């Protein structure tokens, strides 16, 4: 009677190629002579076959779950990018409402000084509301006035002679600069002082 080494049949299947896939329709690795197995060996083979089927089903389920996870993660990433500014825009909508109200007040045609004063006050309030929303979102002004010129924060458009201001200092700020936390969004446009000729 020929003895079959069942323990090594699984290890021998991929010994030559670690990436080899087992084809269920392929020839069996061990030729079994009929009538040479004991009932215990036959029962052990059936148990191993059942365990292999169970592992195969588990692999298929795990692969399907992983594919679904990848698709869901990609979809959530796209939605995150698409709606990244949602919170900021929700805070800006009331500012737009106030601008609409101010424009409607201007169109009523009232020309007295009281209406002009109330319109100016309303626009100033809207401006402060907008600044607060943007500051809460991380926007900071780059204040260049009376500062030493810094090419990392300022953009010099011209130089002007000055006796009052030391050379290399900002003489005038033409346009404000802005940072988003530590990242520069727009440099401040400035005029830099230089020594008189």
BELPE-V900126 format. One record per backbone hydrogen bond with DSSP energy under -1.0 kcal/mol. NH is the residue of the N-H (numbers start at 1). CO is the residue of the C=O. If there is no record, write none. Layout:
<<NH;CO> <NH;CO>>
This chain:
<<6;4> <12;8> <20;17> <26;23> <36;33> <42;38> <43;39> <44;40> <45;41> <46;42> <47;43> <48;44> <49;45> <50;46> <51;47> <52;48> <53;49> <54;50> <55;51> <56;52> <57;53> <58;54> <59;55> <60;56> <61;57> <62;58> <63;59> <64;60> <65;61> <66;62> <67;63> <68;64> <69;65> <70;66> <71;67> <72;68> <73;69> <74;70> <75;71> <76;72> <77;73> <78;74> <79;75> <80;76> <81;77> <82;78> <83;79> <84;81> <86;83> <89;85> <90;86> <91;87> <92;88> <93;89> <96;92> <97;93> <98;94> <99;95> <100;96> <101;97> <102;98> <103;99> <104;100> <105;101> <106;102> <107;103> <109;106> <116;112> <117;113> <118;114> <119;115> <120;116> <121;117> <122;118> <123;119> <124;120> <125;121> <126;122> <127;123> <128;124> <129;125> <130;126> <131;127> <132;128> <133;129> <134;130> <135;131> <136;132> <137;133> <138;135> <139;134> <140;179> <142;177> <147;144> <149;168> <153;150> <154;150> <155;188> <157;190> <160;192> <162;194> <168;193> <169;166> <170;147> <171;191> <172;191> <174;189> <175;189> <177;142> <178;186> <179;140> <180;183> <181;138> <183;180> <185;178> <186;178> <188;153> <189;175> <190;155> <191;172> <192;158> <193;169> <194;160>>
